[in-house]
Structures are given as C-alpha cells and as structure tokens.
Amino acid sequence: MSRGEAKRTFTLKNHRDATAGVECRKDEGVIDETPGAYKDIDAVMEAQTSLVDVVHTLKQVVCVKG
C-alpha cells in the first residue's frame, strides 16, 4: 500500500505489535514501514512456485530506516 494509506490504516500499537522481536524504531515516523503495509511474502512466493524453488526462509531481526 502507499505510505499515506499505511499511515491512515495502522496505529503505533499495530506497528509495535507487528515488530515485536525485531530491533527497530517504534515511533510515529516509521508507521509506513510496518509489516502489514507490504504484500505477504508467503503469498508472493506461493504465486511464484513455477519460477522459483524456496531453499531458505529468513527471519527479520533488524530494520533500519533513517
């Protein structure tokens, strides 16, 4: 979704809950970076099964936005 739509859709609590366990900023200035603003990676990869073979799955542990 767009940055503006993400800012209108998600609250600071949504962002903090979604980034629990991830080292990142948890303030109003990064609401547009909350994970829910992006496409679900599992759905994206499922749609690409004829093109790719998943060999590893990564877990986010840090996010830097400056």
PDB file of N, CA, C and O in Angstrom:
ATOM      1  N   MET A   1       0.843  -1.179   0.000  1.00  0.00           N
ATOM      2  CA  MET A   1       0.000   0.000   0.000  1.00  0.00           C
ATOM      3  C   MET A   1       0.883   1.236   0.000  1.00  0.00           C
ATOM      4  O   MET A   1       2.082   1.149   0.265  1.00  0.00           O
ATOM      5  N   SER A   2       0.301   2.365  -0.291  1.00  0.00           N
ATOM      6  CA  SER A   2       1.081   3.600  -0.318  1.00  0.00           C
ATOM      7  C   SER A   2       1.469   4.005   1.103  1.00  0.00           C
ATOM      8  O   SER A   2       0.888   3.526   2.077  1.00  0.00           O
ATOM      9  N   ARG A   3       2.439   4.874   1.205  1.00  0.00           N
ATOM     10  CA  ARG A   3       2.865   5.346   2.527  1.00  0.00           C
ATOM     11  C   ARG A   3       1.731   6.067   3.241  1.00  0.00           C
ATOM     12  O   ARG A   3       1.519   5.865   4.437  1.00  0.00           O
ATOM     13  N   GLY A   4       1.001   6.907   2.512  1.00  0.00           N
ATOM     14  CA  GLY A   4      -0.121   7.632   3.106  1.00  0.00           C
ATOM     15  C   GLY A   4      -1.210   6.695   3.597  1.00  0.00           C
ATOM     16  O   GLY A   4      -1.757   6.876   4.684  1.00  0.00           O
ATOM     17  N   GLU A   5      -1.519   5.698   2.791  1.00  0.00           N
ATOM     18  CA  GLU A   5      -2.544   4.727   3.188  1.00  0.00           C
ATOM     19  C   GLU A   5      -2.096   3.964   4.431  1.00  0.00           C
ATOM     20  O   GLU A   5      -2.903   3.709   5.325  1.00  0.00           O
ATOM     21  N   ALA A   6      -0.830   3.602   4.493  1.00  0.00           N
ATOM     22  CA  ALA A   6      -0.316   2.892   5.667  1.00  0.00           C
ATOM     23  C   ALA A   6      -0.429   3.762   6.912  1.00  0.00           C
ATOM     24  O   ALA A   6      -0.791   3.275   7.983  1.00  0.00           O
ATOM     25  N   LYS A   7      -0.121   5.042   6.775  1.00  0.00           N
ATOM     26  CA  LYS A   7      -0.208   5.949   7.925  1.00  0.00           C
ATOM     27  C   LYS A   7      -1.645   6.129   8.391  1.00  0.00           C
ATOM     28  O   LYS A   7      -1.892   6.322   9.581  1.00  0.00           O
ATOM     29  N   ARG A   8      -2.606   6.068   7.451  1.00  0.00           N
ATOM     30  CA  ARG A   8      -4.018   6.194   7.811  1.00  0.00           C
ATOM     31  C   ARG A   8      -4.582   4.886   8.368  1.00  0.00           C
ATOM     32  O   ARG A   8      -5.540   4.902   9.141  1.00  0.00           O
ATOM     33  N   THR A   9      -3.992   3.759   7.977  1.00  0.00           N
ATOM     34  CA  THR A   9      -4.521   2.443   8.333  1.00  0.00           C
ATOM     35  C   THR A   9      -4.004   1.918   9.658  1.00  0.00           C
ATOM     36  O   THR A   9      -4.768   1.363  10.448  1.00  0.00           O
ATOM     37  N   PHE A  10      -2.707   2.088   9.910  1.00  0.00           N
ATOM     38  CA  PHE A  10      -2.068   1.469  11.073  1.00  0.00           C
ATOM     39  C   PHE A  10      -1.826   2.461  12.194  1.00  0.00           C
ATOM     40  O   PHE A  10      -1.565   3.642  11.965  1.00  0.00           O
ATOM     41  N   THR A  11      -1.919   1.946  13.418  1.00  0.00           N
ATOM     42  CA  THR A  11      -1.636   2.748  14.603  1.00  0.00           C
ATOM     43  C   THR A  11      -0.242   2.401  15.118  1.00  0.00           C
ATOM     44  O   THR A  11       0.377   1.432  14.680  1.00  0.00           O
ATOM     45  N   LEU A  12       0.227   3.203  16.040  1.00  0.00           N
ATOM     46  CA  LEU A  12       1.515   2.919  16.658  1.00  0.00           C
ATOM     47  C   LEU A  12       1.477   1.574  17.380  1.00  0.00           C
ATOM     48  O   LEU A  12       2.465   0.840  17.372  1.00  0.00           O
ATOM     49  N   LYS A  13       0.348   1.248  18.001  1.00  0.00           N
ATOM     50  CA  LYS A  13       0.217  -0.061  18.660  1.00  0.00           C
ATOM     51  C   LYS A  13       0.304  -1.189  17.635  1.00  0.00           C
ATOM     52  O   LYS A  13       0.976  -2.190  17.880  1.00  0.00           O
ATOM     53  N   ASN A  14      -0.376  -1.040  16.473  1.00  0.00           N
ATOM     54  CA  ASN A  14      -0.270  -2.051  15.409  1.00  0.00           C
ATOM     55  C   ASN A  14       1.189  -2.275  15.041  1.00  0.00           C
ATOM     56  O   ASN A  14       1.643  -3.412  14.916  1.00  0.00           O
ATOM     57  N   HIS A  15       1.922  -1.169  14.869  1.00  0.00           N
ATOM     58  CA  HIS A  15       3.334  -1.254  14.464  1.00  0.00           C
ATOM     59  C   HIS A  15       4.171  -1.936  15.539  1.00  0.00           C
ATOM     60  O   HIS A  15       4.997  -2.797  15.234  1.00  0.00           O
ATOM     61  N   ARG A  16       3.964  -1.562  16.770  1.00  0.00           N
ATOM     62  CA  ARG A  16       4.734  -2.174  17.866  1.00  0.00           C
ATOM     63  C   ARG A  16       4.436  -3.667  17.978  1.00  0.00           C
ATOM     64  O   ARG A  16       5.350  -4.466  18.184  1.00  0.00           O
ATOM     65  N   ASP A  17       3.180  -4.045  17.847  1.00  0.00           N
ATOM     66  CA  ASP A  17       2.805  -5.462  17.908  1.00  0.00           C
ATOM     67  C   ASP A  17       3.421  -6.236  16.741  1.00  0.00           C
ATOM     68  O   ASP A  17       3.931  -7.340  16.926  1.00  0.00           O
ATOM     69  N   ALA A  18       3.371  -5.656  15.542  1.00  0.00           N
ATOM     70  CA  ALA A  18       3.873  -6.336  14.338  1.00  0.00           C
ATOM     71  C   ALA A  18       5.385  -6.471  14.328  1.00  0.00           C
ATOM     72  O   ALA A  18       5.928  -7.355  13.666  1.00  0.00           O
ATOM     73  N   THR A  19       6.067  -5.596  15.063  1.00  0.00           N
ATOM     74  CA  THR A  19       7.535  -5.639  15.062  1.00  0.00           C
ATOM     75  C   THR A  19       8.108  -6.148  16.383  1.00  0.00           C
ATOM     76  O   THR A  19       9.289  -5.952  16.672  1.00  0.00           O
ATOM     77  N   ALA A  20       7.272  -6.796  17.173  1.00  0.00           N
ATOM     78  CA  ALA A  20       7.765  -7.395  18.420  1.00  0.00           C
ATOM     79  C   ALA A  20       8.870  -8.395  18.076  1.00  0.00           C
ATOM     80  O   ALA A  20       8.694  -9.243  17.201  1.00  0.00           O
ATOM     81  N   GLY A  21       9.979  -8.297  18.751  1.00  0.00           N
ATOM     82  CA  GLY A  21      11.100  -9.199  18.489  1.00  0.00           C
ATOM     83  C   GLY A  21      12.028  -8.722  17.388  1.00  0.00           C
ATOM     84  O   GLY A  21      13.032  -9.373  17.102  1.00  0.00           O
ATOM     85  N   VAL A  22      11.707  -7.593  16.766  1.00  0.00           N
ATOM     86  CA  VAL A  22      12.553  -7.008  15.728  1.00  0.00           C
ATOM     87  C   VAL A  22      13.142  -5.721  16.282  1.00  0.00           C
ATOM     88  O   VAL A  22      12.414  -4.879  16.808  1.00  0.00           O
ATOM     89  N   GLU A  23      14.453  -5.564  16.168  1.00  0.00           N
ATOM     90  CA  GLU A  23      15.117  -4.348  16.629  1.00  0.00           C
ATOM     91  C   GLU A  23      14.891  -3.267  15.581  1.00  0.00           C
ATOM     92  O   GLU A  23      15.436  -3.331  14.480  1.00  0.00           O
ATOM     93  N   CYS A  24      14.077  -2.271  15.938  1.00  0.00           N
ATOM     94  CA  CYS A  24      13.773  -1.190  15.003  1.00  0.00           C
ATOM     95  C   CYS A  24      13.157  -0.025  15.756  1.00  0.00           C
ATOM     96  O   CYS A  24      12.823  -0.122  16.936  1.00  0.00           O
ATOM     97  N   ARG A  25      13.018   1.085  15.032  1.00  0.00           N
ATOM     98  CA  ARG A  25      12.305   2.224  15.605  1.00  0.00           C
ATOM     99  C   ARG A  25      10.841   1.844  15.766  1.00  0.00           C
ATOM    100  O   ARG A  25      10.272   1.138  14.934  1.00  0.00           O
ATOM    101  N   LYS A  26      10.250   2.316  16.833  1.00  0.00           N
ATOM    102  CA  LYS A  26       8.843   2.030  17.095  1.00  0.00           C
ATOM    103  C   LYS A  26       8.152   3.347  17.451  1.00  0.00           C
ATOM    104  O   LYS A  26       7.634   3.526  18.554  1.00  0.00           O
ATOM    105  N   ASP A  27       8.163   4.271  16.469  1.00  0.00           N
ATOM    106  CA  ASP A  27       7.565   5.577  16.675  1.00  0.00           C
ATOM    107  C   ASP A  27       6.728   5.972  15.462  1.00  0.00           C
ATOM    108  O   ASP A  27       6.737   5.280  14.444  1.00  0.00           O
ATOM    109  N   GLU A  28       6.011   7.074  15.571  1.00  0.00           N
ATOM    110  CA  GLU A  28       5.105   7.538  14.515  1.00  0.00           C
ATOM    111  C   GLU A  28       5.805   7.760  13.178  1.00  0.00           C
ATOM    112  O   GLU A  28       5.173   7.669  12.126  1.00  0.00           O
ATOM    113  N   GLY A  29       7.095   8.047  13.209  1.00  0.00           N
ATOM    114  CA  GLY A  29       7.840   8.344  11.988  1.00  0.00           C
ATOM    115  C   GLY A  29       8.069   7.149  11.076  1.00  0.00           C
ATOM    116  O   GLY A  29       8.516   7.319   9.942  1.00  0.00           O
ATOM    117  N   VAL A  30       7.771   5.947  11.548  1.00  0.00           N
ATOM    118  CA  VAL A  30       8.007   4.753  10.722  1.00  0.00           C
ATOM    119  C   VAL A  30       6.767   3.872  10.568  1.00  0.00           C
ATOM    120  O   VAL A  30       6.876   2.706  10.188  1.00  0.00           O
ATOM    121  N   ILE A  31       5.597   4.425  10.860  1.00  0.00           N
ATOM    122  CA  ILE A  31       4.345   3.660  10.716  1.00  0.00           C
ATOM    123  C   ILE A  31       4.213   3.115   9.297  1.00  0.00           C
ATOM    124  O   ILE A  31       3.711   2.009   9.100  1.00  0.00           O
ATOM    125  N   ASP A  32       4.663   3.889   8.305  1.00  0.00           N
ATOM    126  CA  ASP A  32       4.541   3.460   6.907  1.00  0.00           C
ATOM    127  C   ASP A  32       5.432   2.272   6.575  1.00  0.00           C
ATOM    128  O   ASP A  32       5.308   1.702   5.491  1.00  0.00           O
ATOM    129  N   GLU A  33       6.318   1.887   7.472  1.00  0.00           N
ATOM    130  CA  GLU A  33       7.186   0.728   7.276  1.00  0.00           C
ATOM    131  C   GLU A  33       6.686  -0.507   8.021  1.00  0.00           C
ATOM    132  O   GLU A  33       7.364  -1.534   8.037  1.00  0.00           O
ATOM    133  N   THR A  34       5.517  -0.419   8.632  1.00  0.00           N
ATOM    134  CA  THR A  34       5.001  -1.563   9.381  1.00  0.00           C
ATOM    135  C   THR A  34       4.785  -2.754   8.440  1.00  0.00           C
ATOM    136  O   THR A  34       4.369  -2.560   7.297  1.00  0.00           O
ATOM    137  N   PRO A  35       5.053  -3.951   8.889  1.00  0.00           N
ATOM    138  CA  PRO A  35       4.969  -5.121   8.004  1.00  0.00           C
ATOM    139  C   PRO A  35       3.638  -5.278   7.267  1.00  0.00           C
ATOM    140  O   PRO A  35       3.627  -5.765   6.136  1.00  0.00           O
ATOM    141  N   GLY A  36       2.532  -4.883   7.867  1.00  0.00           N
ATOM    142  CA  GLY A  36       1.239  -5.019   7.224  1.00  0.00           C
ATOM    143  C   GLY A  36       1.065  -4.149   5.986  1.00  0.00           C
ATOM    144  O   GLY A  36       0.134  -4.361   5.208  1.00  0.00           O
ATOM    145  N   ALA A  37       1.949  -3.174   5.795  1.00  0.00           N
ATOM    146  CA  ALA A  37       1.874  -2.292   4.630  1.00  0.00           C
ATOM    147  C   ALA A  37       2.425  -2.968   3.376  1.00  0.00           C
ATOM    148  O   ALA A  37       2.272  -2.448   2.270  1.00  0.00           O
ATOM    149  N   TYR A  38       3.052  -4.103   3.542  1.00  0.00           N
ATOM    150  CA  TYR A  38       3.672  -4.814   2.431  1.00  0.00           C
ATOM    151  C   TYR A  38       2.887  -6.076   2.081  1.00  0.00           C
ATOM    152  O   TYR A  38       2.112  -6.584   2.891  1.00  0.00           O
ATOM    153  N   LYS A  39       3.097  -6.565   0.880  1.00  0.00           N
ATOM    154  CA  LYS A  39       2.478  -7.831   0.478  1.00  0.00           C
ATOM    155  C   LYS A  39       3.003  -8.956   1.360  1.00  0.00           C
ATOM    156  O   LYS A  39       4.157  -8.933   1.787  1.00  0.00           O
ATOM    157  N   ASP A  40       2.159  -9.930   1.627  1.00  0.00           N
ATOM    158  CA  ASP A  40       2.545 -11.095   2.413  1.00  0.00           C
ATOM    159  C   ASP A  40       3.556 -11.916   1.609  1.00  0.00           C
ATOM    160  O   ASP A  40       3.233 -12.395   0.522  1.00  0.00           O
ATOM    161  N   ILE A  41       4.755 -12.082   2.123  1.00  0.00           N
ATOM    162  CA  ILE A  41       5.821 -12.779   1.391  1.00  0.00           C
ATOM    163  C   ILE A  41       5.461 -14.220   1.089  1.00  0.00           C
ATOM    164  O   ILE A  41       5.856 -14.746   0.048  1.00  0.00           O
ATOM    165  N   ASP A  42       4.725 -14.868   1.970  1.00  0.00           N
ATOM    166  CA  ASP A  42       4.330 -16.258   1.707  1.00  0.00           C
ATOM    167  C   ASP A  42       3.396 -16.335   0.505  1.00  0.00           C
ATOM    168  O   ASP A  42       3.519 -17.243  -0.317  1.00  0.00           O
ATOM    169  N   ALA A  43       2.467 -15.394   0.398  1.00  0.00           N
ATOM    170  CA  ALA A  43       1.561 -15.367  -0.755  1.00  0.00           C
ATOM    171  C   ALA A  43       2.323 -15.049  -2.040  1.00  0.00           C
ATOM    172  O   ALA A  43       2.043 -15.627  -3.091  1.00  0.00           O
ATOM    173  N   VAL A  44       3.276 -14.140  -1.956  1.00  0.00           N
ATOM    174  CA  VAL A  44       4.084 -13.786  -3.130  1.00  0.00           C
ATOM    175  C   VAL A  44       4.880 -14.999  -3.607  1.00  0.00           C
ATOM    176  O   VAL A  44       4.912 -15.292  -4.802  1.00  0.00           O
ATOM    177  N   MET A  45       5.512 -15.692  -2.690  1.00  0.00           N
ATOM    178  CA  MET A  45       6.317 -16.857  -3.073  1.00  0.00           C
ATOM    179  C   MET A  45       5.440 -17.992  -3.585  1.00  0.00           C
ATOM    180  O   MET A  45       5.831 -18.710  -4.505  1.00  0.00           O
ATOM    181  N   GLU A  46       4.268 -18.158  -3.002  1.00  0.00           N
ATOM    182  CA  GLU A  46       3.338 -19.201  -3.462  1.00  0.00           C
ATOM    183  C   GLU A  46       2.920 -18.934  -4.910  1.00  0.00           C
ATOM    184  O   GLU A  46       2.752 -19.868  -5.693  1.00  0.00           O
ATOM    185  N   ALA A  47       2.756 -17.679  -5.256  1.00  0.00           N
ATOM    186  CA  ALA A  47       2.369 -17.322  -6.628  1.00  0.00           C
ATOM    187  C   ALA A  47       3.507 -17.548  -7.624  1.00  0.00           C
ATOM    188  O   ALA A  47       3.282 -17.523  -8.834  1.00  0.00           O
ATOM    189  N   GLN A  48       4.718 -17.766  -7.129  1.00  0.00           N
ATOM    190  CA  GLN A  48       5.889 -17.924  -7.995  1.00  0.00           C
ATOM    191  C   GLN A  48       6.417 -19.352  -8.034  1.00  0.00           C
ATOM    192  O   GLN A  48       7.544 -19.573  -8.478  1.00  0.00           O
ATOM    193  N   THR A  49       5.643 -20.315  -7.588  1.00  0.00           N
ATOM    194  CA  THR A  49       6.162 -21.683  -7.461  1.00  0.00           C
ATOM    195  C   THR A  49       6.659 -22.268  -8.775  1.00  0.00           C
ATOM    196  O   THR A  49       7.527 -23.141  -8.770  1.00  0.00           O
ATOM    197  N   SER A  50       6.130 -21.808  -9.889  1.00  0.00           N
ATOM    198  CA  SER A  50       6.620 -22.328 -11.176  1.00  0.00           C
ATOM    199  C   SER A  50       7.925 -21.664 -11.595  1.00  0.00           C
ATOM    200  O   SER A  50       8.561 -22.097 -12.556  1.00  0.00           O
ATOM    201  N   LEU A  51       8.328 -20.613 -10.882  1.00  0.00           N
ATOM    202  CA  LEU A  51       9.536 -19.873 -11.253  1.00  0.00           C
ATOM    203  C   LEU A  51      10.703 -20.062 -10.296  1.00  0.00           C
ATOM    204  O   LEU A  51      11.860 -19.902 -10.686  1.00  0.00           O
ATOM    205  N   VAL A  52      10.407 -20.402  -9.047  1.00  0.00           N
ATOM    206  CA  VAL A  52      11.453 -20.453  -8.027  1.00  0.00           C
ATOM    207  C   VAL A  52      11.331 -21.690  -7.150  1.00  0.00           C
ATOM    208  O   VAL A  52      10.260 -22.285  -7.035  1.00  0.00           O
ATOM    209  N   ASP A  53      12.425 -22.057  -6.547  1.00  0.00           N
ATOM    210  CA  ASP A  53      12.448 -23.083  -5.505  1.00  0.00           C
ATOM    211  C   ASP A  53      12.915 -22.399  -4.227  1.00  0.00           C
ATOM    212  O   ASP A  53      14.010 -21.839  -4.187  1.00  0.00           O
ATOM    213  N   VAL A  54      12.102 -22.442  -3.197  1.00  0.00           N
ATOM    214  CA  VAL A  54      12.480 -21.849  -1.919  1.00  0.00           C
ATOM    215  C   VAL A  54      13.452 -22.795  -1.237  1.00  0.00           C
ATOM    216  O   VAL A  54      13.123 -23.954  -0.983  1.00  0.00           O
ATOM    217  N   VAL A  55      14.641 -22.307  -0.943  1.00  0.00           N
ATOM    218  CA  VAL A  55      15.645 -23.148  -0.284  1.00  0.00           C
ATOM    219  C   VAL A  55      15.918 -22.683   1.143  1.00  0.00           C
ATOM    220  O   VAL A  55      16.431 -23.450   1.958  1.00  0.00           O
ATOM    221  N   HIS A  56      15.579 -21.435   1.447  1.00  0.00           N
ATOM    222  CA  HIS A  56      15.762 -20.909   2.805  1.00  0.00           C
ATOM    223  C   HIS A  56      14.663 -19.899   3.090  1.00  0.00           C
ATOM    224  O   HIS A  56      14.154 -19.250   2.177  1.00  0.00           O
ATOM    225  N   THR A  57      14.304 -19.771   4.348  1.00  0.00           N
ATOM    226  CA  THR A  57      13.377 -18.743   4.783  1.00  0.00           C
ATOM    227  C   THR A  57      14.086 -17.916   5.844  1.00  0.00           C
ATOM    228  O   THR A  57      14.609 -18.453   6.821  1.00  0.00           O
ATOM    229  N   LEU A  58      14.097 -16.610   5.643  1.00  0.00           N
ATOM    230  CA  LEU A  58      14.785 -15.718   6.559  1.00  0.00           C
ATOM    231  C   LEU A  58      13.810 -15.142   7.574  1.00  0.00           C
ATOM    232  O   LEU A  58      12.622 -14.988   7.289  1.00  0.00           O
ATOM    233  N   LYS A  59      14.316 -14.826   8.755  1.00  0.00           N
ATOM    234  CA  LYS A  59      13.518 -14.185   9.794  1.00  0.00           C
ATOM    235  C   LYS A  59      14.115 -12.811  10.045  1.00  0.00           C
ATOM    236  O   LYS A  59      15.311 -12.681  10.305  1.00  0.00           O
ATOM    237  N   GLN A  60      13.275 -11.785   9.965  1.00  0.00           N
ATOM    238  CA  GLN A  60      13.750 -10.431  10.193  1.00  0.00           C
ATOM    239  C   GLN A  60      14.112 -10.242  11.665  1.00  0.00           C
ATOM    240  O   GLN A  60      13.356 -10.630  12.556  1.00  0.00           O
ATOM    241  N   VAL A  61      15.272  -9.644  11.906  1.00  0.00           N
ATOM    242  CA  VAL A  61      15.683  -9.369  13.269  1.00  0.00           C
ATOM    243  C   VAL A  61      16.009  -7.890  13.477  1.00  0.00           C
ATOM    244  O   VAL A  61      16.094  -7.428  14.615  1.00  0.00           O
ATOM    245  N   VAL A  62      16.193  -7.140  12.377  1.00  0.00           N
ATOM    246  CA  VAL A  62      16.503  -5.720  12.471  1.00  0.00           C
ATOM    247  C   VAL A  62      15.927  -4.995  11.261  1.00  0.00           C
ATOM    248  O   VAL A  62      15.840  -5.559  10.170  1.00  0.00           O
ATOM    249  N   CYS A  63      15.541  -3.756  11.462  1.00  0.00           N
ATOM    250  CA  CYS A  63      15.065  -2.908  10.383  1.00  0.00           C
ATOM    251  C   CYS A  63      15.611  -1.511  10.643  1.00  0.00           C
ATOM    252  O   CYS A  63      15.434  -0.967  11.733  1.00  0.00           O
ATOM    253  N   VAL A  64      16.270  -0.930   9.651  1.00  0.00           N
ATOM    254  CA  VAL A  64      16.856   0.392   9.811  1.00  0.00           C
ATOM    255  C   VAL A  64      16.220   1.348   8.814  1.00  0.00           C
ATOM    256  O   VAL A  64      16.279   1.128   7.605  1.00  0.00           O
ATOM    257  N   LYS A  65      15.623   2.393   9.321  1.00  0.00           N
ATOM    258  CA  LYS A  65      15.097   3.459   8.470  1.00  0.00           C
ATOM    259  C   LYS A  65      15.577   4.767   9.073  1.00  0.00           C
ATOM    260  O   LYS A  65      15.346   5.039  10.251  1.00  0.00           O
ATOM    261  N   GLY A  66      16.234   5.560   8.277  1.00  0.00           N
ATOM    262  CA  GLY A  66      16.812   6.779   8.841  1.00  0.00           C
ATOM    263  C   GLY A  66      16.301   8.030   8.272  1.00  0.00           C
ATOM    264  O   GLY A  66      16.724   9.112   8.679  1.00  0.00           O
TER     265      GLY A  66
END
